Amino acid sequence: MKATINADGFLIVQPETDLEAYALKHWAGANLTGDWFNAAGQPALRVIVDLGAFGNAAFNRTPVRTLG
């Protein structure tokens, strides 16, 4: 797993193996979902889960939650 912080302050998480991509996809789906219509009270979380190298991945350089 590779994690970097870009100039805009986003944490970018990139898996390096198929197993890591599978695990990250399911972890992000369970833990990085939010109510996009009711953002009140939610912390600003700037995370990008980058599964672009894995064709069957659910997220592809998608900001999961960018509030604030």
Steps between C-alpha positions, in 0.01 A plus 500: 500500500630844413373817666598855406372848573468727197544878488127555562515304825325187375615164630534272197495128573610260224516122528797319348353150465166345404444392859561852630263640236228253600542582870519877444190498279297326769647705785426827318148388416429425865687788664520793261138541410312804608175678463573743217175688558542547875862594562429683826700363787732290284873570517683616188664185367723544198574149375542365149493123458682436172421159355567612143761230438240231573231477230224345708534745788197691624684831556730659245674814633172607656504742791299297747403794717617858452324723749639826622 
